Amino acid sequence: MSDENTSPEVVQLDAGTVYQRIRAEIATTDDISFKLLGLVPLVSGAGILSIAFSDKVPVLASVGGLSPFGAAALNVLCLFAATVTLGLFRWELRNVQTCTWLILRAKALEERGLANLNLSSKFFARPKPPDAIGKERAEKLIYATTVAAWLAVPFAIGSVSQSAALWQAFFVLTGIVIGTLTALSGLFSRASVELERPTRPSTKVLPTSRDAVAPDGSDVRILLGLTGGGMAHFELAPGATSKAVTHRTVEEIWYFLSGRGQMWRKQGEQTDIVDLGPGKCLTIPQGTHFQFRSQGDEPLAAVGVTMPPWPGKKEAIVVSGAWRPTIA
């Protein structure tokens, strides 16, 4: 069976498509939060109002107030409502955390995509919430108040005192547990998230064959990377001249290992041509036009560090260079 049938398909992701998908997911999480913030107090308010007139319901009432069954039923109903509200509260904290994570991812793509405009960091900063009460604190306040209201209703209408001693103990203990969990969630739970994940130390041997062909036409063997950048091995065959390119958002440092050649660089109106050989190190700042050629009897080889990591095939733009490229 051929490799075409057994090799897994490689999915190419476009940064613009990913950004649009992230924005759509942010809108979805915000929509869910907004609906719950309206629904939970509304349903709870209607339920509490109905309970306030529960002594008029025949199945629950008795002469002079609630029946023992009615009092126990209302206590259980209020505990159930408080528990459901607490569950929604915990889930909503996770939803806020997911939304924050999506916003950080969108911000990272914006910073990279607009890096060539040299915008101030204030452009990407989010406005501070009024009086330091943002989405997370507002939701904590609403959910905690709703839970407290459900736990207070049985005391307000007297259903706790009208229940049997065993039911009274059950309600009080369960209410303490629910109230404590709600208080802990409100005071100590944080829907924060870190976009950058810790990376374990890695080791890799230089691949024996190329992994890809760079936009300039050189052979690339991918090495290792971290959050801030990635390293690769570049090689240009003897007598070959690369295509001239410039990078949209990344910058690079190259260190040459073997071979002989030259590199042309242009930044604004300034140009230079540098002789290349083992031990030579140079930088390629973001937006610099560059082209290189191999002039020795062996391939011109270098290792390069790309910062931030290489974002994709649309990063490089072919430009006019100093020499005619020999690579199609």
Residue frames as qw, qx, qy, qz and C-alpha x, y, z in Angstrom:
[[0.000, 0.889, 0.458, 0.000, 0.00, 0.00, 0.00],
 [0.424, 0.528, -0.027, 0.735, 1.40, 3.41, -0.94],
 [0.278, -0.185, -0.447, 0.830, 2.25, 6.16, 1.50],
 [0.221, -0.197, -0.213, -0.931, -0.53, 8.29, -0.01],
 [0.633, -0.378, -0.534, -0.414, -3.10, 5.90, 1.42],
 [0.703, -0.355, -0.533, 0.310, -1.50, 5.40, 4.83],
 [0.315, 0.066, -0.261, 0.910, -0.17, 8.86, 5.72],
 [0.040, -0.702, -0.601, 0.380, -2.47, 11.03, 7.84],
 [0.271, 0.756, 0.321, 0.502, -3.82, 14.12, 6.16],
 [0.379, -0.204, -0.251, 0.867, -2.11, 17.34, 7.24],
 [0.025, 0.862, 0.501, 0.074, -4.59, 20.13, 7.94],
 [0.367, 0.187, -0.028, 0.911, -3.34, 23.62, 7.15],
 [0.170, -0.788, -0.534, 0.254, -4.86, 26.29, 9.39],
 [0.270, 0.580, 0.123, 0.758, -5.05, 29.90, 8.31],
 [0.233, -0.149, -0.505, 0.817, -4.55, 32.47, 11.09],
 [0.298, -0.074, -0.104, -0.946, -7.46, 34.55, 9.82],
 [0.646, -0.238, -0.607, -0.396, -9.82, 31.58, 9.89],
 [0.535, -0.228, -0.687, 0.436, -8.69, 30.64, 13.40],
 [0.052, -0.036, -0.286, 0.956, -9.20, 34.23, 14.55],
 [0.481, -0.164, -0.290, -0.811, -12.73, 34.38, 13.17],
 [0.675, -0.255, -0.687, -0.091, -13.55, 31.05, 14.84],
 [0.383, -0.162, -0.586, 0.695, -12.22, 32.33, 18.18],
 [0.171, -0.044, 0.075, -0.981, -14.30, 35.50, 17.90],
 [0.613, -0.222, -0.495, -0.575, -17.41, 33.43, 17.19],
 [0.634, -0.251, -0.697, 0.222, -16.75, 31.26, 20.25],
 [0.165, -0.055, -0.408, 0.896, -16.29, 34.39, 22.41],
 [0.408, -0.135, -0.162, -0.888, -19.68, 35.65, 21.24],
 [0.679, -0.228, -0.647, -0.260, -21.23, 32.27, 22.04],
 [0.501, -0.212, -0.659, 0.520, -19.87, 32.13, 25.60],
 [0.034, 0.013, 0.220, -0.975, -20.95, 35.72, 26.23],
 [0.525, -0.188, -0.396, -0.730, -24.43, 34.94, 24.91],
 [0.651, -0.269, -0.709, 0.044, -24.75, 31.95, 27.25],
 [0.327, -0.156, -0.523, 0.771, -23.63, 34.02, 30.24],
 [0.210, -0.071, -0.021, -0.975, -26.03, 36.85, 29.40],
 [0.616, -0.253, -0.527, -0.528, -29.01, 34.50, 29.09],
 [0.613, -0.271, -0.688, 0.279, -28.23, 32.74, 32.35],
 [0.185, -0.054, -0.373, 0.908, -27.77, 36.03, 34.18],
 [0.409, -0.114, -0.118, -0.898, -31.27, 36.99, 33.13],
 [0.686, -0.170, -0.614, -0.351, -32.89, 33.58, 33.46],
 [0.497, -0.115, -0.746, 0.429, -31.62, 32.52, 36.90],
 [0.036, 0.102, 0.439, -0.892, -32.85, 35.60, 38.85],
 [0.496, -0.032, -0.260, -0.828, -36.11, 35.69, 36.86],
 [0.686, -0.149, -0.683, -0.201, -37.00, 32.05, 37.45],
 [0.395, -0.120, -0.698, 0.585, -35.86, 32.26, 41.07],
 [0.168, 0.003, 0.220, -0.961, -37.91, 35.39, 41.68],
 [0.631, -0.106, -0.390, -0.662, -41.02, 33.78, 40.20],
 [0.651, -0.125, -0.744, 0.083, -40.45, 30.65, 42.29],
 [0.230, -0.083, -0.591, 0.769, -39.94, 32.57, 45.52],
 [0.359, -0.050, 0.006, -0.932, -43.05, 34.66, 44.83],
 [0.693, -0.142, -0.567, -0.422, -45.08, 31.50, 44.32],
 [0.541, -0.128, -0.741, 0.377, -43.79, 30.02, 47.57],
 [0.031, -0.085, 0.359, -0.929, -44.79, 33.17, 49.40],
 [0.626, -0.040, 0.001, -0.779, -48.42, 32.25, 48.69],
 [0.381, 0.116, -0.913, -0.090, -47.96, 28.52, 49.26],
 [0.139, 0.120, 0.795, -0.578, -50.23, 28.51, 52.31],
 [0.573, 0.321, 0.086, -0.749, -53.13, 29.07, 49.91],
 [0.502, 0.268, -0.744, -0.350, -52.40, 25.83, 48.02],
 [0.841, -0.307, 0.011, -0.446, -54.71, 23.06, 49.36],
 [0.924, 0.079, -0.347, 0.139, -52.19, 20.24, 49.09],
 [0.495, 0.291, -0.449, 0.685, -49.67, 22.21, 51.17],
 [0.214, -0.456, 0.210, -0.838, -51.90, 24.15, 53.54],
 [0.391, -0.391, -0.811, 0.192, -53.59, 23.35, 56.79],
 [0.269, -0.885, -0.350, -0.148, -55.60, 25.39, 59.27],
 [0.399, -0.893, 0.084, 0.191, -53.48, 28.37, 60.26],
 [0.065, -0.762, 0.563, 0.313, -50.60, 27.79, 57.86],
 [0.502, 0.424, -0.710, -0.253, -48.64, 24.97, 56.19],
 [0.963, -0.202, -0.025, -0.179, -49.20, 21.28, 56.78],
 [0.619, -0.551, 0.515, 0.220, -46.20, 19.21, 57.95],
 [0.740, 0.272, 0.507, 0.349, -46.02, 17.73, 54.46],
 [0.343, 0.898, 0.163, 0.220, -46.24, 21.18, 52.87],
 [0.285, -0.907, 0.302, 0.071, -43.49, 22.56, 55.09],
 [0.693, -0.305, 0.578, 0.306, -41.16, 19.63, 54.33],
 [0.659, 0.526, 0.448, 0.296, -41.92, 19.84, 50.59],
 [0.185, 0.973, 0.007, 0.136, -41.13, 23.54, 50.45],
 [0.474, -0.747, 0.431, 0.175, -37.90, 23.04, 52.39],
 [0.726, -0.014, 0.592, 0.350, -36.76, 20.35, 49.95],
 [0.505, 0.761, 0.333, 0.236, -37.80, 22.51, 46.98],
 [0.042, -0.985, 0.168, -0.005, -35.75, 25.45, 48.25],
 [0.594, -0.519, 0.558, 0.258, -32.71, 23.22, 48.87],
 [0.711, 0.319, 0.542, 0.313, -33.04, 21.81, 45.36],
 [0.336, 0.912, 0.157, 0.177, -33.27, 25.30, 43.82],
 [0.275, -0.895, 0.338, 0.098, -30.26, 26.49, 45.82],
 [0.704, -0.250, 0.595, 0.297, -28.24, 23.43, 44.75],
 [0.628, 0.571, 0.433, 0.303, -29.11, 23.92, 41.07],
 [0.117, 0.989, -0.025, 0.087, -28.18, 27.61, 41.30],
 [0.484, -0.704, 0.480, 0.199, -24.85, 26.70, 42.90],
 [0.740, 0.086, 0.579, 0.331, -24.20, 24.18, 40.10],
 [0.460, 0.804, 0.271, 0.263, -24.94, 26.83, 37.47],
 [0.205, -0.955, 0.208, 0.059, -22.67, 29.22, 39.39],
 [0.622, -0.440, 0.568, 0.311, -19.75, 26.77, 39.24],
 [0.664, 0.393, 0.533, 0.348, -20.40, 26.04, 35.58],
 [0.251, 0.947, 0.148, 0.133, -20.55, 29.74, 34.78],
 [0.381, -0.808, 0.376, 0.246, -17.17, 30.32, 36.44],
 [0.645, -0.070, 0.643, 0.407, -15.79, 27.74, 34.01],
 [0.471, 0.726, 0.442, 0.237, -17.57, 29.51, 31.15],
 [0.044, -0.991, 0.097, 0.081, -15.95, 32.83, 32.17],
 [0.546, -0.536, 0.546, 0.341, -12.57, 31.09, 32.28],
 [0.636, 0.299, 0.610, 0.367, -13.10, 29.70, 28.77],
 [0.280, 0.920, 0.246, 0.123, -14.10, 33.14, 27.51],
 [0.275, -0.891, 0.295, 0.210, -10.98, 34.68, 29.07],
 [0.638, -0.222, 0.627, 0.387, -8.81, 32.03, 27.43],
 [0.541, 0.588, 0.516, 0.308, -10.40, 32.73, 24.04],
 [0.067, 0.997, 0.047, -0.016, -9.89, 36.48, 24.47],
 [0.440, -0.698, 0.463, 0.322, -6.19, 35.94, 25.24],
 [0.640, 0.107, 0.645, 0.403, -5.81, 33.76, 22.14],
 [0.376, 0.824, 0.373, 0.204, -7.51, 36.40, 19.99],
 [0.170, -0.960, 0.153, 0.161, -5.27, 39.09, 21.50],
 [0.589, -0.407, 0.563, 0.413, -2.15, 37.04, 20.68],
 [0.564, 0.414, 0.589, 0.406, -3.25, 36.71, 17.05],
 [0.147, 0.964, 0.208, 0.069, -4.03, 40.42, 16.87],
 [0.362, -0.829, 0.311, 0.292, -0.62, 41.37, 18.27],
 [0.588, -0.159, 0.639, 0.470, 1.14, 39.12, 15.78],
 [0.463, 0.593, 0.578, 0.314, -1.00, 40.13, 12.81],
 [0.089, 0.970, 0.147, 0.171, -0.63, 43.87, 13.50],
 [0.701, -0.498, 0.061, 0.507, 2.99, 43.78, 14.67],
 [0.536, 0.231, 0.292, 0.758, 4.24, 45.54, 11.55],
 [0.035, -0.834, -0.305, -0.458, 2.13, 48.62, 12.44],
 [0.394, 0.133, -0.475, 0.775, 4.13, 49.20, 15.66],
 [0.420, -0.672, -0.299, -0.531, 0.98, 49.93, 17.65],
 [0.165, -0.494, 0.569, -0.636, 1.14, 50.86, 21.32],
 [0.190, -0.090, -0.956, 0.203, 0.40, 48.14, 23.86],
 [0.279, 0.257, 0.464, -0.800, -2.56, 50.27, 24.96],
 [0.510, 0.198, -0.436, -0.715, -4.21, 49.49, 21.63],
 [0.564, -0.017, -0.812, -0.150, -4.50, 45.82, 22.62],
 [0.053, -0.022, -0.759, 0.649, -5.36, 46.42, 26.28],
 [0.256, -0.581, -0.722, -0.274, -8.94, 45.88, 27.42],
 [0.190, -0.603, 0.104, -0.768, -10.68, 48.70, 29.32],
 [0.108, 0.020, -0.827, 0.552, -10.90, 48.28, 33.08],
 [0.256, -0.579, -0.746, -0.206, -14.41, 47.51, 34.41],
 [0.199, -0.688, 0.001, -0.698, -16.28, 50.37, 36.16],
 [0.542, -0.621, 0.338, -0.453, -15.46, 50.50, 39.87],
 [0.016, 0.421, -0.905, 0.055, -13.44, 47.26, 39.42],
 [0.630, 0.140, 0.664, -0.378, -16.69, 45.25, 39.16],
 [0.251, 0.338, -0.683, -0.597, -16.38, 43.26, 35.95],
 [0.718, 0.000, -0.498, -0.486, -18.20, 40.29, 34.50],
 [0.558, -0.008, -0.798, 0.227, -16.82, 37.74, 36.97],
 [0.048, -0.050, -0.604, 0.794, -17.58, 39.78, 40.11],
 [0.508, 0.008, -0.046, -0.860, -21.03, 40.71, 38.86],
 [0.723, -0.031, -0.612, -0.319, -21.90, 37.08, 38.23],
 [0.394, -0.025, -0.785, 0.477, -20.61, 36.06, 41.65],
 [0.191, 0.021, 0.377, -0.906, -22.82, 38.69, 43.24],
 [0.639, 0.017, -0.243, -0.730, -25.94, 37.63, 41.32],
 [0.707, -0.012, -0.700, -0.105, -25.52, 33.89, 41.82],
 [0.293, -0.004, -0.735, 0.611, -24.54, 34.18, 45.49],
 [0.333, -0.005, 0.250, -0.909, -27.54, 36.45, 46.18],
 [0.710, -0.005, -0.417, -0.567, -29.87, 33.98, 44.44],
 [0.597, -0.024, -0.780, 0.187, -28.55, 31.04, 46.48],
 [0.077, -0.006, -0.590, 0.804, -28.89, 33.06, 49.69],
 [0.502, -0.035, -0.028, -0.864, -32.47, 33.99, 48.79],
 [0.740, -0.054, -0.593, -0.313, -33.47, 30.35, 48.26],
 [0.501, -0.052, -0.746, 0.435, -31.96, 29.37, 51.62],
 [0.051, -0.008, 0.409, -0.911, -33.66, 32.27, 53.41],
 [0.493, -0.197, -0.402, -0.746, -37.17, 31.63, 52.05],
 [0.619, -0.312, -0.720, -0.031, -38.04, 28.67, 54.36],
 [0.329, -0.252, -0.533, 0.738, -37.11, 30.74, 57.41],
 [0.133, -0.014, -0.047, -0.990, -39.08, 33.73, 56.12],
 [0.595, -0.195, -0.411, -0.662, -42.31, 31.79, 55.56],
 [0.556, -0.399, 0.524, -0.507, -41.87, 29.63, 58.66],
 [0.901, 0.147, -0.322, -0.251, -41.68, 26.26, 56.87],
 [0.443, 0.356, -0.735, 0.370, -38.57, 25.27, 58.82],
 [0.230, -0.218, 0.630, -0.709, -40.19, 25.79, 62.22],
 [0.772, 0.054, 0.127, -0.620, -43.29, 23.92, 61.07],
 [0.726, 0.304, -0.606, -0.115, -41.33, 20.84, 60.02],
 [0.914, -0.381, -0.137, 0.043, -40.47, 17.85, 62.13],
 [0.444, -0.805, 0.341, 0.195, -37.24, 18.04, 64.12],
 [0.739, -0.067, 0.535, 0.404, -35.47, 15.63, 61.76],
 [0.488, 0.695, 0.364, 0.381, -36.42, 17.71, 58.72],
 [0.124, -0.991, 0.052, -0.007, -35.30, 20.87, 60.48],
 [0.594, -0.577, 0.458, 0.323, -31.85, 19.37, 61.15],
 [0.685, 0.257, 0.539, 0.417, -31.59, 18.12, 57.58],
 [0.310, 0.883, 0.244, 0.254, -32.46, 21.53, 56.11],
 [0.276, -0.937, 0.194, 0.088, -30.10, 23.45, 58.39],
 [0.656, -0.395, 0.525, 0.371, -27.11, 21.15, 57.78],
 [0.615, 0.417, 0.518, 0.424, -27.68, 20.98, 54.04],
 [0.148, 0.963, 0.171, 0.143, -28.17, 24.72, 53.88],
 [0.428, -0.808, 0.315, 0.255, -24.90, 25.28, 55.72],
 [0.676, -0.079, 0.573, 0.457, -23.06, 23.08, 53.21],
 [0.449, 0.677, 0.447, 0.374, -24.61, 24.86, 50.19],
 [0.078, -0.996, -0.045, -0.023, -24.02, 28.29, 51.71],
 [0.560, -0.635, 0.393, 0.358, -20.40, 27.48, 52.54],
 [0.642, 0.154, 0.565, 0.495, -19.67, 26.19, 49.04],
 [0.283, 0.855, 0.337, 0.275, -21.28, 29.28, 47.53],
 [0.270, -0.948, 0.119, 0.121, -19.26, 31.58, 49.79],
 [0.636, -0.391, 0.498, 0.442, -16.02, 29.77, 48.98],
 [0.569, 0.450, 0.526, 0.444, -16.80, 29.93, 45.25],
 [0.121, 0.949, 0.220, 0.189, -17.49, 33.63, 45.48],
 [0.360, -0.899, 0.217, 0.124, -14.50, 34.55, 47.62],
 [0.499, -0.543, 0.608, 0.294, -11.71, 32.25, 46.45],
 [0.707, 0.326, 0.569, 0.264, -12.57, 30.83, 43.01],
 [0.034, 0.684, -0.265, -0.679, -10.89, 32.71, 40.18],
 [0.788, 0.505, 0.352, -0.013, -11.82, 32.26, 36.54],
 [0.028, 0.836, -0.437, -0.330, -8.28, 33.19, 35.49],
 [0.936, 0.237, 0.219, 0.140, -6.23, 31.41, 32.87],
 [0.263, -0.676, 0.482, 0.492, -2.65, 31.47, 31.59],
 [0.745, 0.595, -0.116, -0.278, -2.26, 31.25, 27.83],
 [0.396, 0.610, -0.682, 0.074, 1.34, 30.11, 27.97],
 [0.947, -0.290, -0.046, -0.128, 1.80, 26.58, 29.20],
 [0.395, -0.696, 0.590, 0.108, 4.98, 25.38, 30.91],
 [0.793, 0.478, -0.349, -0.141, 7.15, 23.37, 28.53],
 [0.878, -0.376, 0.257, 0.147, 9.19, 20.34, 29.49],
 [0.136, -0.677, 0.594, 0.412, 12.85, 20.23, 28.42],
 [0.883, 0.416, 0.160, -0.144, 13.19, 18.63, 24.98],
 [0.352, -0.515, 0.654, 0.429, 16.00, 17.03, 22.99],
 [0.793, 0.545, 0.212, -0.170, 16.17, 16.36, 19.25],
 [0.570, -0.234, 0.543, 0.571, 18.75, 15.12, 16.78],
 [0.245, 0.523, -0.302, -0.759, 19.09, 16.99, 13.47],
 [0.837, 0.340, 0.356, -0.239, 16.88, 15.19, 10.91],
 [0.559, -0.171, 0.623, 0.519, 18.73, 13.40, 8.11],
 [0.238, 0.408, 0.616, 0.631, 16.43, 14.82, 5.43],
 [0.089, -0.134, 0.024, -0.987, 14.57, 18.09, 5.00],
 [0.147, 0.433, 0.785, -0.418, 11.18, 18.64, 6.62],
 [0.328, 0.839, 0.394, -0.180, 10.10, 21.46, 4.31],
 [0.498, 0.321, 0.222, 0.774, 11.23, 23.99, 1.74],
 [0.147, -0.553, -0.300, 0.764, 11.40, 27.56, 3.00],
 [0.392, 0.846, 0.305, -0.194, 9.68, 30.37, 1.08],
 [0.041, 0.837, -0.413, -0.356, 13.15, 31.50, -0.03],
 [0.804, 0.437, -0.365, -0.172, 13.81, 28.03, -1.52],
 [0.100, 0.513, -0.808, 0.271, 16.29, 26.65, 1.01],
 [0.673, -0.190, -0.711, -0.071, 15.89, 23.22, 2.61],
 [0.375, -0.567, 0.336, -0.653, 14.59, 23.33, 6.18],
 [0.603, -0.137, -0.772, 0.147, 15.11, 20.75, 8.91],
 [0.443, -0.715, -0.058, -0.537, 12.99, 21.67, 11.90],
 [0.359, 0.175, -0.739, 0.542, 14.61, 21.54, 15.34],
 [0.299, -0.510, -0.738, 0.326, 12.97, 22.58, 18.62],
 [0.044, -0.550, -0.140, -0.823, 10.98, 25.53, 19.86],
 [0.172, -0.359, -0.678, 0.618, 9.55, 27.23, 22.94],
 [0.125, 0.810, 0.532, -0.210, 6.84, 29.79, 23.43],
 [0.060, -0.838, 0.088, 0.535, 9.12, 32.66, 22.49],
 [0.339, 0.691, -0.492, -0.406, 10.72, 31.18, 19.37],
 [0.961, 0.086, 0.262, -0.025, 11.76, 28.18, 17.32],
 [0.202, -0.646, 0.626, 0.387, 15.01, 26.88, 15.80],
 [0.885, 0.407, 0.211, -0.079, 15.60, 25.29, 12.40],
 [0.521, -0.344, 0.547, 0.558, 18.49, 24.21, 10.15],
 [0.553, 0.768, 0.054, -0.319, 18.68, 25.87, 6.72],
 [0.577, -0.252, 0.607, 0.485, 20.71, 24.60, 3.78],
 [0.523, 0.765, -0.045, -0.372, 21.29, 25.96, 0.28],
 [0.915, 0.155, 0.261, 0.265, 22.93, 23.79, -2.38],
 [0.457, -0.387, 0.317, 0.736, 26.32, 24.81, -3.87],
 [0.162, 0.073, 0.529, 0.830, 25.90, 27.45, -6.56],
 [0.084, -0.663, -0.718, -0.196, 22.25, 28.12, -5.68],
 [0.012, 0.135, -0.144, 0.980, 20.72, 31.55, -5.09],
 [0.042, 0.464, 0.811, -0.355, 17.61, 31.89, -2.94],
 [0.003, 0.732, 0.469, 0.494, 14.55, 33.99, -3.62],
 [0.096, 0.199, -0.334, 0.916, 14.47, 37.36, -1.89],
 [0.408, -0.605, -0.663, -0.169, 11.81, 37.55, 0.84],
 [0.075, -0.381, 0.388, -0.836, 10.69, 39.61, 3.80],
 [0.281, -0.321, -0.878, 0.214, 8.82, 38.51, 6.92],
 [0.266, -0.691, -0.364, -0.564, 5.56, 40.07, 8.07],
 [0.589, -0.737, -0.023, -0.331, 5.82, 39.53, 11.84],
 [0.900, -0.360, 0.010, 0.245, 8.87, 37.48, 12.83],
 [0.144, 0.877, -0.458, 0.039, 12.56, 38.29, 13.21],
 [0.989, 0.016, -0.094, 0.112, 15.47, 35.89, 13.04],
 [0.236, -0.792, 0.554, 0.103, 19.07, 35.26, 14.11],
 [0.932, 0.329, -0.149, -0.006, 21.21, 33.02, 11.86],
 [0.413, -0.686, 0.582, 0.142, 24.48, 31.27, 12.69],
 [0.743, 0.525, -0.352, -0.220, 26.37, 29.69, 9.78],
 [0.846, -0.354, 0.400, 0.003, 27.91, 26.26, 10.18],
 [0.609, -0.119, 0.619, 0.482, 29.49, 25.42, 6.83],
 [0.499, 0.640, 0.481, 0.331, 29.85, 26.54, 3.24],
 [0.261, -0.263, 0.077, 0.925, 30.62, 29.89, 1.70],
 [0.161, 0.654, 0.641, 0.369, 28.34, 32.56, 0.32],
 [0.064, 0.103, -0.088, 0.989, 26.80, 35.98, 0.69],
 [0.026, -0.661, -0.734, 0.152, 23.64, 37.54, 2.12],
 [0.054, 0.336, 0.187, 0.922, 21.99, 40.72, 0.88],
 [0.164, -0.601, -0.687, 0.375, 19.83, 42.68, 3.33],
 [0.037, 0.394, 0.217, 0.892, 17.72, 45.78, 2.81],
 [0.220, -0.621, -0.648, 0.383, 15.97, 47.78, 5.52],
 [0.098, 0.877, 0.162, -0.442, 14.33, 50.96, 4.30],
 [0.502, 0.843, -0.187, -0.046, 16.86, 52.68, 2.06],
 [0.225, -0.699, 0.679, 0.003, 19.88, 50.95, 3.62],
 [0.963, 0.203, -0.142, -0.103, 21.37, 47.84, 1.98],
 [0.217, -0.695, 0.685, 0.032, 24.40, 45.67, 2.70],
 [0.897, 0.234, -0.361, -0.101, 25.99, 42.45, 1.44],
 [0.515, -0.646, 0.538, -0.166, 27.68, 40.22, 4.02],
 [0.492, 0.382, -0.779, -0.075, 30.15, 37.43, 3.28],
 [0.848, -0.333, 0.131, -0.390, 29.05, 34.18, 4.86],
 [0.567, 0.352, -0.731, 0.144, 31.07, 31.31, 6.30],
 [0.700, -0.355, -0.595, 0.172, 31.45, 29.10, 9.36],
 [0.433, -0.315, -0.416, 0.735, 31.21, 31.12, 12.59],
 [0.036, -0.176, -0.147, -0.973, 29.38, 34.10, 11.04],
 [0.036, -0.553, -0.776, 0.301, 26.24, 35.25, 12.90],
 [0.027, -0.126, -0.210, -0.969, 23.74, 37.85, 11.72],
 [0.244, 0.422, 0.663, -0.568, 20.26, 39.18, 12.42],
 [0.018, -0.324, -0.642, -0.695, 17.24, 39.64, 10.17],
 [0.169, 0.219, 0.482, -0.831, 14.92, 42.16, 11.88],
 [0.378, 0.568, 0.713, -0.162, 11.22, 42.12, 11.12],
 [0.387, 0.867, 0.177, -0.259, 10.43, 43.66, 7.73],
 [0.184, -0.651, 0.571, 0.465, 14.01, 43.31, 6.40],
 [0.835, 0.496, -0.118, -0.207, 14.33, 42.19, 2.77],
 [0.373, -0.605, 0.689, 0.145, 17.00, 39.50, 2.42],
 [0.894, 0.405, -0.141, -0.131, 18.48, 37.06, -0.07],
 [0.452, -0.634, 0.613, 0.136, 21.45, 34.70, 0.12],
 [0.810, 0.485, -0.292, -0.150, 23.54, 32.55, -2.20],
 [0.841, -0.374, 0.356, 0.164, 25.93, 29.63, -1.86],
 [0.422, 0.834, -0.338, -0.113, 29.29, 30.12, -3.56],
 [0.293, -0.572, 0.766, -0.004, 31.41, 27.25, -2.22],
 [0.394, 0.212, -0.851, -0.274, 31.86, 23.58, -3.12],
 [0.184, -0.252, -0.915, 0.255, 29.65, 22.46, -0.25],
 [0.199, -0.739, -0.562, -0.314, 26.14, 23.47, 0.82],
 [0.000, 0.402, -0.291, 0.868, 25.75, 26.70, 2.73],
 [0.551, -0.459, -0.697, -0.017, 24.28, 25.63, 6.08],
 [0.045, -0.360, 0.350, -0.864, 23.04, 27.63, 9.06],
 [0.245, -0.501, -0.802, 0.212, 20.86, 27.33, 12.12],
 [0.075, -0.387, -0.100, -0.913, 18.30, 30.05, 12.67],
 [0.069, -0.388, -0.752, 0.528, 16.12, 31.15, 15.56],
 [0.115, -0.466, -0.481, -0.733, 12.71, 32.56, 14.61],
 [0.141, -0.344, -0.634, 0.678, 10.96, 34.84, 17.12],
 [0.696, -0.175, 0.554, -0.422, 8.08, 34.35, 17.74],
 [0.529, -0.011, 0.828, 0.186, 7.69, 30.84, 16.32],
 [0.043, 0.055, -0.637, -0.768, 7.00, 30.59, 12.58],
 [0.474, 0.233, 0.436, -0.728, 3.24, 31.32, 12.15],
 [0.708, 0.411, 0.565, -0.103, 2.61, 29.75, 8.73],
 [0.612, 0.238, 0.496, 0.568, 3.11, 29.85, 5.00],
 [0.186, 0.871, 0.319, 0.323, 1.70, 33.38, 4.57],
 [0.505, -0.754, -0.026, 0.420, 4.39, 34.87, 6.82],
 [0.449, -0.314, 0.417, 0.725, 6.95, 35.39, 4.01],
 [0.484, 0.812, 0.184, -0.268, 6.52, 37.75, 1.06],
 [0.727, 0.144, 0.339, 0.580, 8.64, 37.40, -2.09],
 [0.041, 0.931, 0.006, -0.364, 10.32, 40.69, -3.02],
 [0.652, 0.708, -0.183, 0.200, 12.92, 41.94, -5.51],
 [0.776, -0.535, 0.123, 0.311, 16.48, 41.08, -4.51],
 [0.126, -0.789, 0.434, 0.416, 20.08, 41.75, -5.47],
 [0.075, -0.315, 0.867, 0.380, 20.55, 38.64, -7.61],
 [0.691, 0.090, -0.406, -0.592, 18.52, 36.49, -9.94],
 [0.672, -0.289, 0.607, -0.310, 17.29, 33.46, -7.98],
 [0.276, 0.305, -0.855, -0.316, 18.15, 30.01, -9.31],
 [0.086, 0.185, 0.942, -0.266, 15.38, 28.30, -7.30],
 [0.231, -0.369, -0.583, -0.686, 11.89, 28.23, -8.77]]
